[in-house]
């Protein structure tokens, strides 16, 4: 998923819009439960300390771009 995210951010010139934080669900099961992560990989968009969007097992760049559209330029 890292490659897809990089492509979307590069294509839309949004390198500084997101801070990517990778969290291991094995090391932090409390966070996985808190954010409702049931599938790996899952991308959670957190804004103002609140979950805004959860994207479970994305299928490619197009899906990520659609799902992240509200935060992209």
PQR file with spaces between the fields and no chain letter, atoms N, CA, C, O and H, PARSE charges and radii, in Angstrom:
ATOM       1  N    UNK     1       0.813   -1.185    0.000 -0.4000 1.5000
ATOM       2  CA   UNK     1       0.000    0.000    0.000 -0.0000 2.0000
ATOM       3  C    UNK     1       0.863    1.258    0.000  0.5500 1.7000
ATOM       4  O    UNK     1       0.426    2.297   -0.494 -0.5500 1.4000
ATOM       5  N    UNK     2       2.072    1.188    0.540 -0.4000 1.5000
ATOM       6  CA   UNK     2       2.943    2.368    0.587 -0.0000 2.0000
ATOM       7  C    UNK     2       3.175    2.954   -0.803  0.5500 1.7000
ATOM       8  O    UNK     2       3.154    4.172   -0.975 -0.5500 1.4000
ATOM       9  H    UNK     2       2.427    0.343    0.941  0.4000 1.0000
ATOM      10  N    UNK     3       3.394    2.098   -1.788 -0.4000 1.5000
ATOM      11  CA   UNK     3       3.625    2.555   -3.151 -0.0000 2.0000
ATOM      12  C    UNK     3       2.415    3.271   -3.729  0.5500 1.7000
ATOM      13  O    UNK     3       2.556    4.286   -4.412 -0.5500 1.4000
ATOM      14  H    UNK     3       3.411    1.108   -1.648  0.4000 1.0000
ATOM      15  N    UNK     4       1.239    2.749   -3.459 -0.4000 1.5000
ATOM      16  CA   UNK     4       0.009    3.385   -3.952 -0.0000 2.0000
ATOM      17  C    UNK     4      -0.187    4.755   -3.310  0.5500 1.7000
ATOM      18  O    UNK     4      -0.542    5.719   -3.989 -0.5500 1.4000
ATOM      19  H    UNK     4       1.124    1.924   -2.905  0.4000 1.0000
ATOM      20  N    UNK     5       0.043    4.837   -2.018 -0.4000 1.5000
ATOM      21  CA   UNK     5      -0.101    6.125   -1.325 -0.0000 2.0000
ATOM      22  C    UNK     5       0.886    7.134   -1.902  0.5500 1.7000
ATOM      23  O    UNK     5       0.523    8.281   -2.163 -0.5500 1.4000
ATOM      24  H    UNK     5       0.331    4.054   -1.466  0.4000 1.0000
ATOM      25  N    UNK     6       2.128    6.710   -2.102 -0.4000 1.5000
ATOM      26  CA   UNK     6       3.141    7.601   -2.657 -0.0000 2.0000
ATOM      27  C    UNK     6       2.734    8.093   -4.040  0.5500 1.7000
ATOM      28  O    UNK     6       2.916    9.270   -4.352 -0.5500 1.4000
ATOM      29  H    UNK     6       2.422    5.778   -1.890  0.4000 1.0000
ATOM      30  N    UNK     7       2.187    7.216   -4.869 -0.4000 1.5000
ATOM      31  CA   UNK     7       1.757    7.613   -6.209 -0.0000 2.0000
ATOM      32  C    UNK     7       0.629    8.624   -6.159  0.5500 1.7000
ATOM      33  O    UNK     7       0.644    9.612   -6.895 -0.5500 1.4000
ATOM      34  H    UNK     7       2.038    6.261   -4.616  0.4000 1.0000
ATOM      35  N    UNK     8      -0.350    8.386   -5.297 -0.4000 1.5000
ATOM      36  CA   UNK     8      -1.491    9.299   -5.177 -0.0000 2.0000
ATOM      37  C    UNK     8      -1.021   10.669   -4.701  0.5500 1.7000
ATOM      38  O    UNK     8      -1.421   11.691   -5.258 -0.5500 1.4000
ATOM      39  H    UNK     8      -0.363    7.585   -4.700  0.4000 1.0000
ATOM      40  N    UNK     9      -0.184   10.694   -3.686 -0.4000 1.5000
ATOM      41  CA   UNK     9       0.282   11.970   -3.151 -0.0000 2.0000
ATOM      42  C    UNK     9       1.163   12.705   -4.158  0.5500 1.7000
ATOM      43  O    UNK     9       1.100   13.931   -4.254 -0.5500 1.4000
ATOM      44  H    UNK     9       0.141    9.863   -3.234  0.4000 1.0000
ATOM      45  N    UNK    10       1.972   11.979   -4.897 -0.4000 1.5000
ATOM      46  CA   UNK    10       2.824   12.613   -5.903 -0.0000 2.0000
ATOM      47  C    UNK    10       1.973   13.145   -7.052  0.5500 1.7000
ATOM      48  O    UNK    10       2.186   14.264   -7.518 -0.5500 1.4000
ATOM      49  H    UNK    10       2.023   10.983   -4.818  0.4000 1.0000
ATOM      50  N    UNK    11       1.020   12.352   -7.503 -0.4000 1.5000
ATOM      51  CA   UNK    11       0.156   12.758   -8.618 -0.0000 2.0000
ATOM      52  C    UNK    11      -0.637   14.012   -8.283  0.5500 1.7000
ATOM      53  O    UNK    11      -0.838   14.876   -9.136 -0.5500 1.4000
ATOM      54  H    UNK    11       0.847   11.442   -7.124  0.4000 1.0000
ATOM      55  N    UNK    12      -1.086   14.105   -7.035 -0.4000 1.5000
ATOM      56  CA   UNK    12      -1.911   15.249   -6.630 -0.0000 2.0000
ATOM      57  C    UNK    12      -1.106   16.338   -5.916  0.5500 1.7000
ATOM      58  O    UNK    12      -1.685   17.296   -5.405 -0.5500 1.4000
ATOM      59  H    UNK    12      -0.923   13.403   -6.342  0.4000 1.0000
ATOM      60  N    UNK    13       0.206   16.202   -5.877 -0.4000 1.5000
ATOM      61  CA   UNK    13       1.100   17.180   -5.214 -0.0000 2.0000
ATOM      62  C    UNK    13       0.689   17.437   -3.772  0.5500 1.7000
ATOM      63  O    UNK    13       0.605   18.585   -3.336 -0.5500 1.4000
ATOM      64  H    UNK    13       0.676   15.424   -6.292  0.4000 1.0000
ATOM      65  N    UNK    14       0.437   16.371   -3.042 -0.4000 1.5000
ATOM      66  CA   UNK    14       0.008   16.457   -1.655 -0.0000 2.0000
ATOM      67  C    UNK    14       1.012   15.854   -0.691  0.5500 1.7000
ATOM      68  O    UNK    14       0.621   15.260    0.314 -0.5500 1.4000
ATOM      69  H    UNK    14       0.506   15.439   -3.396  0.4000 1.0000
ATOM      70  N    UNK    15       2.295   15.994   -0.980 -0.4000 1.5000
ATOM      71  CA   UNK    15       3.306   15.370   -0.131 -0.0000 2.0000
ATOM      72  C    UNK    15       3.219   15.832    1.321  0.5500 1.7000
ATOM      73  O    UNK    15       3.501   15.052    2.230 -0.5500 1.4000
ATOM      74  H    UNK    15       2.612   16.476   -1.796  0.4000 1.0000
ATOM      75  N    UNK    16       2.838   17.068    1.550 -0.4000 1.5000
ATOM      76  CA   UNK    16       2.836   17.606    2.908 -0.0000 2.0000
ATOM      77  C    UNK    16       1.457   17.582    3.567  0.5500 1.7000
ATOM      78  O    UNK    16       1.305   18.046    4.697 -0.5500 1.4000
ATOM      79  H    UNK    16       2.609   17.701    0.812  0.4000 1.0000
ATOM      80  N    UNK    17       0.455   17.048    2.874 -0.4000 1.5000
ATOM      81  CA   UNK    17      -0.902   17.010    3.413 -0.0000 2.0000
ATOM      82  C    UNK    17      -1.034   15.961    4.511  0.5500 1.7000
ATOM      83  O    UNK    17      -1.782   16.150    5.470 -0.5500 1.4000
ATOM      84  H    UNK    17       0.578   16.671    1.956  0.4000 1.0000
ATOM      85  N    UNK    18      -0.316   14.870    4.369 -0.4000 1.5000
ATOM      86  CA   UNK    18      -0.458   13.741    5.280 -0.0000 2.0000
ATOM      87  C    UNK    18       0.836   13.471    6.037  0.5500 1.7000
ATOM      88  O    UNK    18       1.935   13.631    5.506 -0.5500 1.4000
ATOM      89  H    UNK    18       0.291   14.717    3.590  0.4000 1.0000
ATOM      90  N    UNK    19       0.679   13.066    7.263 -0.4000 1.5000
ATOM      91  CA   UNK    19       1.785   12.503    8.029 -0.0000 2.0000
ATOM      92  C    UNK    19       1.477   11.015    8.148  0.5500 1.7000
ATOM      93  O    UNK    19       0.504   10.631    8.797 -0.5500 1.4000
ATOM      94  H    UNK    19      -0.214   12.936    7.694  0.4000 1.0000
ATOM      95  N    UNK    20       2.288   10.192    7.534 -0.4000 1.5000
ATOM      96  CA   UNK    20       2.047    8.757    7.561 -0.0000 2.0000
ATOM      97  C    UNK    20       2.698    8.143    8.787  0.5500 1.7000
ATOM      98  O    UNK    20       3.891    8.323    9.034 -0.5500 1.4000
ATOM      99  H    UNK    20       3.079   10.504    7.007  0.4000 1.0000
ATOM     100  N    UNK    21       1.899    7.421    9.543 -0.4000 1.5000
ATOM     101  CA   UNK    21       2.381    6.736   10.738 -0.0000 2.0000
ATOM     102  C    UNK    21       1.993    5.271   10.597  0.5500 1.7000
ATOM     103  O    UNK    21       0.812    4.940   10.489 -0.5500 1.4000
ATOM     104  H    UNK    21       0.930    7.276    9.342  0.4000 1.0000
ATOM     105  N    UNK    22       2.974    4.416   10.600 -0.4000 1.5000
ATOM     106  CA   UNK    22       2.712    2.977   10.499 -0.0000 2.0000
ATOM     107  C    UNK    22       2.658    2.383   11.901  0.5500 1.7000
ATOM     108  O    UNK    22       3.541    2.605   12.730 -0.5500 1.4000
ATOM     109  H    UNK    22       3.933    4.685   10.688  0.4000 1.0000
ATOM     110  N    UNK    23       1.593    1.619   12.138 -0.4000 1.5000
ATOM     111  CA   UNK    23       1.392    1.019   13.453 -0.0000 2.0000
ATOM     112  C    UNK    23       1.178   -0.475   13.267  0.5500 1.7000
ATOM     113  O    UNK    23       0.342   -0.894   12.467 -0.5500 1.4000
ATOM     114  H    UNK    23       0.877    1.438   11.465  0.4000 1.0000
ATOM     115  N    UNK    24       1.921   -1.259   13.994 -0.4000 1.5000
ATOM     116  CA   UNK    24       1.756   -2.710   13.966 -0.0000 2.0000
ATOM     117  C    UNK    24       0.580   -3.093   14.857  0.5500 1.7000
ATOM     118  O    UNK    24       0.553   -2.757   16.040 -0.5500 1.4000
ATOM     119  H    UNK    24       2.600   -0.919   14.644  0.4000 1.0000
ATOM     120  N    UNK    25      -0.394   -3.801   14.280 -0.4000 1.5000
ATOM     121  CA   UNK    25      -1.541   -4.227   15.084 -0.0000 2.0000
ATOM     122  C    UNK    25      -1.121   -5.281   16.105  0.5500 1.7000
ATOM     123  O    UNK    25      -1.780   -5.457   17.129 -0.5500 1.4000
ATOM     124  H    UNK    25      -0.371   -4.075   13.318  0.4000 1.0000
ATOM     125  N    UNK    26      -0.020   -5.983   15.823 -0.4000 1.5000
ATOM     126  CA   UNK    26       0.481   -6.969   16.786 -0.0000 2.0000
ATOM     127  C    UNK    26       1.076   -6.278   18.019  0.5500 1.7000
ATOM     128  O    UNK    26       0.916   -6.745   19.147 -0.5500 1.4000
ATOM     129  H    UNK    26       0.516   -5.841   14.991  0.4000 1.0000
ATOM     130  N    UNK    27       1.763   -5.162   17.781 -0.4000 1.5000
ATOM     131  CA   UNK    27       2.381   -4.432   18.884 -0.0000 2.0000
ATOM     132  C    UNK    27       1.397   -3.513   19.611  0.5500 1.7000
ATOM     133  O    UNK    27       1.596   -3.189   20.782 -0.5500 1.4000
ATOM     134  H    UNK    27       1.894   -4.783   16.865  0.4000 1.0000
ATOM     135  N    UNK    28       0.334   -3.093   18.914 -0.4000 1.5000
ATOM     136  CA   UNK    28      -0.620   -2.135   19.492 -0.0000 2.0000
ATOM     137  C    UNK    28      -2.067   -2.581   19.245  0.5500 1.7000
ATOM     138  O    UNK    28      -2.810   -1.886   18.553 -0.5500 1.4000
ATOM     139  H    UNK    28       0.173   -3.356   17.963  0.4000 1.0000
ATOM     140  N    UNK    29      -2.473   -3.720   19.795 -0.4000 1.5000
ATOM     141  CA   UNK    29      -3.837   -4.196   19.563 -0.0000 2.0000
ATOM     142  C    UNK    29      -4.894   -3.228   20.097  0.5500 1.7000
ATOM     143  O    UNK    29      -6.025   -3.213   19.612 -0.5500 1.4000
ATOM     144  H    UNK    29      -1.869   -4.285   20.357  0.4000 1.0000
ATOM     145  N    UNK    30      -4.525   -2.420   21.093 -0.4000 1.5000
ATOM     146  CA   UNK    30      -5.461   -1.435   21.623 -0.0000 2.0000
ATOM     147  C    UNK    30      -5.832   -0.396   20.569  0.5500 1.7000
ATOM     148  O    UNK    30      -6.991    0.010   20.478 -0.5500 1.4000
ATOM     149  H    UNK    30      -3.606   -2.433   21.487  0.4000 1.0000
ATOM     150  N    UNK    31      -4.856    0.035   19.773 -0.4000 1.5000
ATOM     151  CA   UNK    31      -5.137    1.003   18.711 -0.0000 2.0000
ATOM     152  C    UNK    31      -5.953    0.358   17.595  0.5500 1.7000
ATOM     153  O    UNK    31      -6.852    0.987   17.036 -0.5500 1.4000
ATOM     154  H    UNK    31      -3.914   -0.295   19.847  0.4000 1.0000
ATOM     155  N    UNK    32      -5.643   -0.880   17.275 -0.4000 1.5000
ATOM     156  CA   UNK    32      -6.413   -1.587   16.249 -0.0000 2.0000
ATOM     157  C    UNK    32      -7.876   -1.672   16.660  0.5500 1.7000
ATOM     158  O    UNK    32      -8.768   -1.456   15.839 -0.5500 1.4000
ATOM     159  H    UNK    32      -4.913   -1.390   17.729  0.4000 1.0000
ATOM     160  N    UNK    33      -8.121   -1.980   17.909 -0.4000 1.5000
ATOM     161  CA   UNK    33      -9.503   -2.051   18.404 -0.0000 2.0000
ATOM     162  C    UNK    33     -10.153   -0.670   18.405  0.5500 1.7000
ATOM     163  O    UNK    33     -11.298   -0.520   17.978 -0.5500 1.4000
ATOM     164  H    UNK    33      -7.396   -2.155   18.575  0.4000 1.0000
ATOM     165  N    UNK    34      -9.437    0.321   18.877 -0.4000 1.5000
ATOM     166  CA   UNK    34      -9.966    1.689   18.957 -0.0000 2.0000
ATOM     167  C    UNK    34     -10.393    2.225   17.588  0.5500 1.7000
ATOM     168  O    UNK    34     -11.411    2.907   17.470 -0.5500 1.4000
ATOM     169  H    UNK    34      -8.507    0.199   19.224  0.4000 1.0000
ATOM     170  N    UNK    35      -9.595    1.906   16.545 -0.4000 1.5000
ATOM     171  CA   UNK    35      -9.892    2.402   15.210 -0.0000 2.0000
ATOM     172  C    UNK    35     -10.649    1.392   14.346  0.5500 1.7000
ATOM     173  O    UNK    35     -10.851    1.629   13.155 -0.5500 1.4000
ATOM     174  H    UNK    35      -8.768    1.352   16.641  0.4000 1.0000
ATOM     175  N    UNK    36     -11.063    0.288   14.925 -0.4000 1.5000
ATOM     176  CA   UNK    36     -11.876   -0.686   14.204 -0.0000 2.0000
ATOM     177  C    UNK    36     -11.149   -1.393   13.084  0.5500 1.7000
ATOM     178  O    UNK    36     -11.753   -1.723   12.064 -0.5500 1.4000
ATOM     179  H    UNK    36     -10.899    0.095   15.892  0.4000 1.0000
ATOM     180  N    UNK    37      -9.862   -1.630   13.256 -0.4000 1.5000
ATOM     181  CA   UNK    37      -9.065   -2.306   12.228 -0.0000 2.0000
ATOM     182  C    UNK    37      -9.299   -3.806   12.346  0.5500 1.7000
ATOM     183  O    UNK    37      -8.944   -4.431   13.345 -0.5500 1.4000
ATOM     184  H    UNK    37      -9.371   -1.362   14.085  0.4000 1.0000
ATOM     185  N    UNK    38      -9.908   -4.371   11.298 -0.4000 1.5000
ATOM     186  CA   UNK    38     -10.168   -5.806   11.262 -0.0000 2.0000
ATOM     187  C    UNK    38      -9.380   -6.498   10.166  0.5500 1.7000
ATOM     188  O    UNK    38      -9.214   -7.718   10.185 -0.5500 1.4000
ATOM     189  H    UNK    38     -10.196   -3.863   10.486  0.4000 1.0000
ATOM     190  N    UNK    39      -8.890   -5.710    9.199 -0.4000 1.5000
ATOM     191  CA   UNK    39      -8.156   -6.226    8.046 -0.0000 2.0000
ATOM     192  C    UNK    39      -6.845   -5.465    7.920  0.5500 1.7000
ATOM     193  O    UNK    39      -6.786   -4.257    8.151 -0.5500 1.4000
ATOM     194  H    UNK    39      -9.025   -4.719    9.183  0.4000 1.0000
ATOM     195  N    UNK    40      -5.801   -6.186    7.552 -0.4000 1.5000
ATOM     196  CA   UNK    40      -4.506   -5.556    7.318 -0.0000 2.0000
ATOM     197  C    UNK    40      -4.184   -5.736    5.840  0.5500 1.7000
ATOM     198  O    UNK    40      -4.262   -6.862    5.347 -0.5500 1.4000
ATOM     199  H    UNK    40      -5.849   -7.167    7.365  0.4000 1.0000
ATOM     200  N    UNK    41      -3.832   -4.698    5.121 -0.4000 1.5000
ATOM     201  CA   UNK    41      -3.595   -3.339    5.595 -0.0000 2.0000
ATOM     202  C    UNK    41      -4.891   -2.530    5.677  0.5500 1.7000
ATOM     203  O    UNK    41      -5.835   -2.762    4.922 -0.5500 1.4000
ATOM     204  H    UNK    41      -3.770   -3.784    5.522  0.4000 1.0000
ATOM     205  N    UNK    42      -4.914   -1.598    6.590 -0.4000 1.5000
ATOM     206  CA   UNK    42      -5.996   -0.626    6.716 -0.0000 2.0000
ATOM     207  C    UNK    42      -5.371    0.750    6.873  0.5500 1.7000
ATOM     208  O    UNK    42      -4.429    0.937    7.643 -0.5500 1.4000
ATOM     209  H    UNK    42      -4.147   -1.409    7.203  0.4000 1.0000
ATOM     210  N    UNK    43      -5.905    1.698    6.137 -0.4000 1.5000
ATOM     211  CA   UNK    43      -5.460    3.086    6.229 -0.0000 2.0000
ATOM     212  C    UNK    43      -6.524    3.865    6.984  0.5500 1.7000
ATOM     213  O    UNK    43      -7.691    3.880    6.595 -0.5500 1.4000
ATOM     214  H    UNK    43      -6.670    1.546    5.512  0.4000 1.0000
ATOM     215  N    UNK    44      -6.115    4.507    8.060 -0.4000 1.5000
ATOM     216  CA   UNK    44      -7.028    5.333    8.845 -0.0000 2.0000
ATOM     217  C    UNK    44      -6.624    6.793    8.691  0.5500 1.7000
ATOM     218  O    UNK    44      -5.465    7.151    8.902 -0.5500 1.4000
ATOM     219  H    UNK    44      -5.166    4.495    8.377  0.4000 1.0000
ATOM     220  N    UNK    45      -7.585    7.629    8.323 -0.4000 1.5000
ATOM     221  CA   UNK    45      -7.344    9.060    8.238 -0.0000 2.0000
ATOM     222  C    UNK    45      -7.842    9.663    9.547  0.5500 1.7000
ATOM     223  O    UNK    45      -9.030    9.611    9.863 -0.5500 1.4000
ATOM     224  H    UNK    45      -8.526    7.338    8.152  0.4000 1.0000
ATOM     225  N    UNK    46      -6.904   10.234   10.299 -0.4000 1.5000
ATOM     226  CA   UNK    46      -7.228   10.840   11.588 -0.0000 2.0000
ATOM     227  C    UNK    46      -6.981   12.334   11.449  0.5500 1.7000
ATOM     228  O    UNK    46      -5.912   12.773   11.026 -0.5500 1.4000
ATOM     229  H    UNK    46      -5.939   10.276   10.042  0.4000 1.0000
ATOM     230  N    UNK    47      -7.988   13.089   11.811 -0.4000 1.5000
ATOM     231  CA   UNK    47      -7.894   14.542   11.736 -0.0000 2.0000
ATOM     232  C    UNK    47      -8.482   15.102   13.024  0.5500 1.7000
ATOM     233  O    UNK    47      -9.581   14.725   13.431 -0.5500 1.4000
ATOM     234  H    UNK    47      -8.856   12.732   12.155  0.4000 1.0000
ATOM     235  N    UNK    48      -7.750   15.998   13.659 -0.4000 1.5000
ATOM     236  CA   UNK    48      -8.175   16.583   14.930 -0.0000 2.0000
ATOM     237  C    UNK    48      -8.474   15.483   15.958  0.5500 1.7000
ATOM     238  O    UNK    48      -9.452   15.551   16.703 -0.5500 1.4000
ATOM     239  H    UNK    48      -6.857   16.304   13.329  0.4000 1.0000
ATOM     240  N    UNK    49      -7.597   14.466   15.973 -0.4000 1.5000
ATOM     241  CA   UNK    49      -7.680   13.355   16.927 -0.0000 2.0000
ATOM     242  C    UNK    49      -8.941   12.503   16.786  0.5500 1.7000
ATOM     243  O    UNK    49      -9.309   11.777   17.709 -0.5500 1.4000
ATOM     244  H    UNK    49      -6.803   14.411   15.368  0.4000 1.0000
ATOM     245  N    UNK    50      -9.602   12.592   15.630 -0.4000 1.5000
ATOM     246  CA   UNK    50     -10.807   11.792   15.370 -0.0000 2.0000
ATOM     247  C    UNK    50     -10.651   11.020   14.060  0.5500 1.7000
ATOM     248  O    UNK    50     -10.090   11.523   13.087 -0.5500 1.4000
ATOM     249  H    UNK    50      -9.304   13.181   14.879  0.4000 1.0000
ATOM     250  N    UNK    51     -11.152    9.811   14.059 -0.4000 1.5000
ATOM     251  CA   UNK    51     -11.140    8.994   12.851 -0.0000 2.0000
ATOM     252  C    UNK    51     -12.106    9.604   11.841  0.5500 1.7000
ATOM     253  O    UNK    51     -13.300    9.733   12.110 -0.5500 1.4000
ATOM     254  H    UNK    51     -11.608    9.402   14.850  0.4000 1.0000
ATOM     255  N    UNK    52     -11.582    9.975   10.685 -0.4000 1.5000
ATOM     256  CA   UNK    52     -12.410   10.567    9.637 -0.0000 2.0000
ATOM     257  C    UNK    52     -12.752    9.555    8.544  0.5500 1.7000
ATOM     258  O    UNK    52     -13.820    9.631    7.936 -0.5500 1.4000
ATOM     259  H    UNK    52     -10.612    9.871   10.466  0.4000 1.0000
ATOM     260  N    UNK    53     -11.839    8.603    8.295 -0.4000 1.5000
ATOM     261  CA   UNK    53     -12.043    7.628    7.221 -0.0000 2.0000
ATOM     262  C    UNK    53     -11.214    6.390    7.510  0.5500 1.7000
ATOM     263  O    UNK    53     -10.071    6.483    7.957 -0.5500 1.4000
ATOM     264  H    UNK    53     -10.972    8.542    8.789  0.4000 1.0000
ATOM     265  N    UNK    54     -11.806    5.223    7.249 -0.4000 1.5000
ATOM     266  CA   UNK    54     -11.092    3.954    7.374 -0.0000 2.0000
ATOM     267  C    UNK    54     -11.158    3.272    6.009  0.5500 1.7000
ATOM     268  O    UNK    54     -12.244    3.062    5.470 -0.5500 1.4000
ATOM     269  H    UNK    54     -12.735    5.147    6.886  0.4000 1.0000
ATOM     270  N    UNK    55     -10.013    2.930    5.459 -0.4000 1.5000
ATOM     271  CA   UNK    55      -9.937    2.276    4.158 -0.0000 2.0000
ATOM     272  C    UNK    55      -9.275    0.921    4.373  0.5500 1.7000
ATOM     273  O    UNK    55      -8.065    0.836    4.583 -0.5500 1.4000
ATOM     274  H    UNK    55      -9.131    3.100    5.897  0.4000 1.0000
ATOM     275  N    UNK    56     -10.075   -0.130    4.320 -0.4000 1.5000
ATOM     276  CA   UNK    56      -9.574   -1.482    4.573 -0.0000 2.0000
ATOM     277  C    UNK    56      -9.221   -2.160    3.260  0.5500 1.7000
ATOM     278  O    UNK    56     -10.020   -2.184    2.323 -0.5500 1.4000
ATOM     279  H    UNK    56     -11.058   -0.061    4.149  0.4000 1.0000
ATOM     280  N    UNK    57      -8.016   -2.709    3.204 -0.4000 1.5000
ATOM     281  CA   UNK    57      -7.531   -3.485    2.053 -0.0000 2.0000
ATOM     282  C    UNK    57      -7.829   -2.800    0.725  0.5500 1.7000
ATOM     283  O    UNK    57      -8.555   -3.349   -0.104 -0.5500 1.4000
ATOM     284  H    UNK    57      -7.368   -2.690    3.965  0.4000 1.0000
ATOM     285  N    UNK    58      -7.273   -1.597    0.512 -0.4000 1.5000
ATOM     286  CA   UNK    58      -7.524   -0.908   -0.755 -0.0000 2.0000
ATOM     287  C    UNK    58      -7.023   -1.734   -1.935  0.5500 1.7000
ATOM     288  O    UNK    58      -6.098   -2.537   -1.810 -0.5500 1.4000
ATOM     289  H    UNK    58      -6.683   -1.151    1.185  0.4000 1.0000
ATOM     290  N    UNK    59      -7.661   -1.512   -3.086 -0.4000 1.5000
ATOM     291  CA   UNK    59      -7.354   -2.314   -4.273 -0.0000 2.0000
ATOM     292  C    UNK    59      -6.465   -1.610   -5.281  0.5500 1.7000
ATOM     293  O    UNK    59      -6.184   -2.161   -6.346 -0.5500 1.4000
ATOM     294  H    UNK    59      -8.412   -0.860   -3.188  0.4000 1.0000
ATOM     295  N    UNK    60      -6.018   -0.402   -4.966 -0.4000 1.5000
ATOM     296  CA   UNK    60      -5.123    0.286   -5.897 -0.0000 2.0000
ATOM     297  C    UNK    60      -5.177    1.790   -5.746  0.5500 1.7000
ATOM     298  O    UNK    60      -5.868    2.329   -4.881 -0.5500 1.4000
ATOM     299  H    UNK    60      -6.246    0.046   -4.102  0.4000 1.0000
ATOM     300  N    UNK    61      -4.428    2.451   -6.611 -0.4000 1.5000
ATOM     301  CA   UNK    61      -4.302    3.909   -6.564 -0.0000 2.0000
ATOM     302  C    UNK    61      -5.636    4.610   -6.790  0.5500 1.7000
ATOM     303  O    UNK    61      -5.953    5.580   -6.102 -0.5500 1.4000
ATOM     304  H    UNK    61      -3.867    2.013   -7.313  0.4000 1.0000
ATOM     305  N    UNK    62      -6.411    4.128   -7.738 -0.4000 1.5000
ATOM     306  CA   UNK    62      -7.683    4.792   -8.043 -0.0000 2.0000
ATOM     307  C    UNK    62      -8.618    4.787   -6.848  0.5500 1.7000
ATOM     308  O    UNK    62      -9.255    5.798   -6.552 -0.5500 1.4000
ATOM     309  H    UNK    62      -6.154    3.339   -8.297  0.4000 1.0000
ATOM     310  N    UNK    63      -8.705    3.658   -6.160 -0.4000 1.5000
ATOM     311  CA   UNK    63      -9.566    3.600   -4.981 -0.0000 2.0000
ATOM     312  C    UNK    63      -9.052    4.548   -3.908  0.5500 1.7000
ATOM     313  O    UNK    63      -9.835    5.283   -3.306 -0.5500 1.4000
ATOM     314  H    UNK    63      -8.188    2.837   -6.400  0.4000 1.0000
ATOM     315  N    UNK    64      -7.748    4.540   -3.663 -0.4000 1.5000
ATOM     316  CA   UNK    64      -7.189    5.440   -2.656 -0.0000 2.0000
ATOM     317  C    UNK    64      -7.445    6.901   -3.017  0.5500 1.7000
ATOM     318  O    UNK    64      -7.789    7.706   -2.152 -0.5500 1.4000
ATOM     319  H    UNK    64      -7.113    3.943   -4.152  0.4000 1.0000
ATOM     320  N    UNK    65      -7.279    7.238   -4.281 -0.4000 1.5000
ATOM     321  CA   UNK    65      -7.499    8.622   -4.697 -0.0000 2.0000
ATOM     322  C    UNK    65      -8.955    9.030   -4.488  0.5500 1.7000
ATOM     323  O    UNK    65      -9.226   10.148   -4.050 -0.5500 1.4000
ATOM     324  H    UNK    65      -6.999    6.584   -4.983  0.4000 1.0000
ATOM     325  N    UNK    66      -9.886    8.142   -4.794 -0.4000 1.5000
ATOM     326  CA   UNK    66     -11.315    8.429   -4.557 -0.0000 2.0000
ATOM     327  C    UNK    66     -11.599    8.584   -3.066  0.5500 1.7000
ATOM     328  O    UNK    66     -12.265    9.529   -2.644 -0.5500 1.4000
ATOM     329  H    UNK    66      -9.665    7.234   -5.150  0.4000 1.0000
ATOM     330  N    UNK    67     -11.088    7.650   -2.284 -0.4000 1.5000
ATOM     331  CA   UNK    67     -11.374    7.661   -0.852 -0.0000 2.0000
ATOM     332  C    UNK    67     -10.717    8.835   -0.130  0.5500 1.7000
ATOM     333  O    UNK    67     -11.249    9.331    0.863 -0.5500 1.4000
ATOM     334  H    UNK    67     -10.546    6.882   -2.627  0.4000 1.0000
ATOM     335  N    UNK    68      -9.570    9.277   -0.622 -0.4000 1.5000
ATOM     336  CA   UNK    68      -8.849   10.386    0.002 -0.0000 2.0000
ATOM     337  C    UNK    68      -9.180   11.749   -0.616  0.5500 1.7000
ATOM     338  O    UNK    68      -8.627   12.766   -0.199 -0.5500 1.4000
ATOM     339  H    UNK    68      -9.138    8.875   -1.429  0.4000 1.0000
ATOM     340  N    UNK    69     -10.069   11.772   -1.596 -0.4000 1.5000
ATOM     341  CA   UNK    69     -10.396   13.000   -2.325 -0.0000 2.0000
ATOM     342  C    UNK    69     -10.695   14.205   -1.427  0.5500 1.7000
ATOM     343  O    UNK    69     -10.251   15.308   -1.745 -0.5500 1.4000
ATOM     344  H    UNK    69     -10.518   10.945   -1.934  0.4000 1.0000
ATOM     345  N    UNK    70     -11.426   14.044   -0.325 -0.4000 1.5000
ATOM     346  CA   UNK    70     -11.708   15.218    0.507 -0.0000 2.0000
ATOM     347  C    UNK    70     -10.462   15.892    1.091  0.5500 1.7000
ATOM     348  O    UNK    70     -10.512   17.057    1.486 -0.5500 1.4000
ATOM     349  H    UNK    70     -11.787   13.148   -0.066  0.4000 1.0000
ATOM     350  N    UNK    71      -9.354   15.165    1.145 -0.4000 1.5000
ATOM     351  CA   UNK    71      -8.125   15.713    1.743 -0.0000 2.0000
ATOM     352  C    UNK    71      -7.066   16.052    0.695  0.5500 1.7000
ATOM     353  O    UNK    71      -5.993   16.546    1.043 -0.5500 1.4000
ATOM     354  H    UNK    71      -9.313   14.219    0.825  0.4000 1.0000
ATOM     355  N    UNK    72      -7.348   15.797   -0.565 -0.4000 1.5000
ATOM     356  CA   UNK    72      -6.390   16.047   -1.641 -0.0000 2.0000
ATOM     357  C    UNK    72      -6.698   17.357   -2.343  0.5500 1.7000
ATOM     358  O    UNK    72      -7.851   17.784   -2.396 -0.5500 1.4000
ATOM     359  H    UNK    72      -8.219   15.396   -0.848  0.4000 1.0000
ATOM     360  N    UNK    73      -5.661   17.996   -2.886 -0.4000 1.5000
ATOM     361  CA   UNK    73      -5.840   19.241   -3.661 -0.0000 2.0000
ATOM     362  C    UNK    73      -6.346   18.911   -5.046  0.5500 1.7000
ATOM     363  O    UNK    73      -6.562   19.813   -5.855 -0.5500 1.4000
ATOM     364  H    UNK    73      -4.724   17.649   -2.843  0.4000 1.0000
